[in-house]
Structures are given as structure tokens and as C-alpha cells.
Amino acid sequence: MTELNKIALQIISNGKGILAADESNGTMTKRLDAVNVTSTPENRLLFRETLFSSESMRECIGGVILFDETINQITSSGKSVPDLISSTGATPGIKVDTGAKILANSSEEKITEGLDGLRERLKTYYKLGARFTKWRGVYSISNKYPSELAIYSNAHALARYSALVQECGMVPIVEPELLMDGDHSAEVCLSKTSEVIKRCFEQLIFHKIDLTGVILKPNMILAGNQSKNKISNEEVSKKTVQCLRDSVPNEVPGIAFLSGGQSEIEATKNLDLINKNNNTEFKMTFSYGRALQQSALKKWSKNNKDIKDTQITFNHRAKMCSLAAQGKWSNELESK
């Protein structure tokens, strides 16, 4: 077992998953504005520190993805944020892309940037305590999209990013996200997601990436949010497992799904059914942002000094996701 494989398995084994707390300051400001909290560095840290010091971090969370501001912050106890996370047994990680920009010669699509100067930034993040990283490629689904150009360009960028990350001794999370915006069917989502994931792994292999030290962060197979032909949760799970079984090389240790705009309960239920129907060797877990934090954020916004109640809310959600990552979740447990 390589060191990278060891780190990857530590993050996603035993029902543990990833807390995606890597919202940019702009995104976090929108989230805080929505619950009438002023977005300051202090408030952003206070909310995140409340989550990172909760009990469920030890049992349910294997890794936390941070944003550049957060990884450099010092908590109220005097520890750095990465040290606080490490003290719970979870692994600190960092988002390293600089965002999706318009793709030249295909103005309706996006390419993720951030490769310039990445090698140096990675060394800094490693010294700060990060042991894994995240880079998100984003794709639209329609009759025309994603285009060959977008599929290739983002796969190439994800592979180059992964090579630099592994060179620095960290595990890359590879996140090709096909957006649920649109009226496409689940069948179209399945076919296009499969194509994108296969192309990503072609590029990863071409760039000599150690696949045993990679975590894939894909979307689930869903009909578009404007589609009139929604499918059942059972169908979502079966199509998602089929997609990954047919598209992901066996060496990859595991898959941590993004929630992609699903509600907390929906994201949990779908993950649970994916694990109940999982006929692969892959560990299937979560890498959720909003679907882990939304209820806790609402609770915290009412009184940000009431740490205990916020943590109780977060602990419940994290426990439900952890059960789902083992195929042990149920509606009855949810409402206890």
C-alpha cells in the first residue's frame, strides 16, 4: 500500500466521508446573507470552527476540504484550523482550483483554471497540514453539450492538477461535475457522465497518475432539475452504480459523491440506496457541502453563541450521511 493510498482510504473508510467546507468567500457570503448573518472572516471562521469541533468529526468525517482563507486561520483555542481538524482524526484538505471561466471557442461552457503557480501553492498548503486537494471541472448538459472541447480540456486540466498534487505527496480529489440544470433525462445524464468520467481517466492514466491514490468526486445520475421525467431514488442508485462500474478503473479506492443541489434528505437517501445496490469494490461515500451544513447553518444563524445546538444539528446530519455510506440509513433513524 502506498502512502497516497493509505491517505485516501483513511478519508473514505469505515462509513466516513468528506465535509466540503471549501466555499469561496463569495459563495459563503451568499449562504450567510440568506440567513441574515454578516459575512466577515470572523463569522465565517466561527461557523466552521463550530462544525470542526463537533463530536461527529471523530466518527463520521474522514476529511475536510478547506478554502485558502480558512486553512490560514487560527481558531479560538489558538490552534490552526488544520490542527483542529487533525486533532479529531480527520484529514485536512484544500480546494486548489481558482474557479471555472468561459472556455475559449465555446462560450456557453466552462474551463477550470488554477494550474499557474500550483506547484508552489501546493508546497505551502502541505506545510500548513493539507494532505489532500480538490479541483472541480464543471460541465453543462444539453443536446450540444458537453462538447468534445470541454470534455477534453477539463480532463486534461484535472490530470495535470493530479500529477502536481501527487508529486507533492497529497491525494487529488478529481471532481468532474455534470450540472443538474436543464430538462435532460436521467438516461442522457448517464450517457454524458459516463463519457466525461472515462475521458478523465484516460488523461489520468496518460499523465501516469497513481490511481490507488485518487478519490473520484462525481455527480449522481439524476434527471435535470427542469425535467418532467424524474426517476425514483432506486433508479438513481442503480444508474449511478452502473455508470461508475463501467467507467472507473478498479484501482481507484473510492468515490465521494457531491450533493449537486439535492436536499439533505434526498442526498442521504440516494447515497444509502447506492450502497445497498453497490456491486463494485469501490467505497461509496459523501463529499457534501450544503447537504451536510444547511440545517446547522440555519440553527447557528439564530444564535451564533449557541454552539451546542448547532453541533447537535450537525452531528445528526453527519451521522445520517455516515449510515448512508454503509447502506444502513432509514427514514425511522432520520426522524429519531
Summary of the structure (lengths in Angstrom):
residues: 336
radius of gyration: 18.7
end to end distance: 39.9
largest distance: 52.9
contacts: 1223
relative contact order: 0.14
helix: 49%
strand: 17%
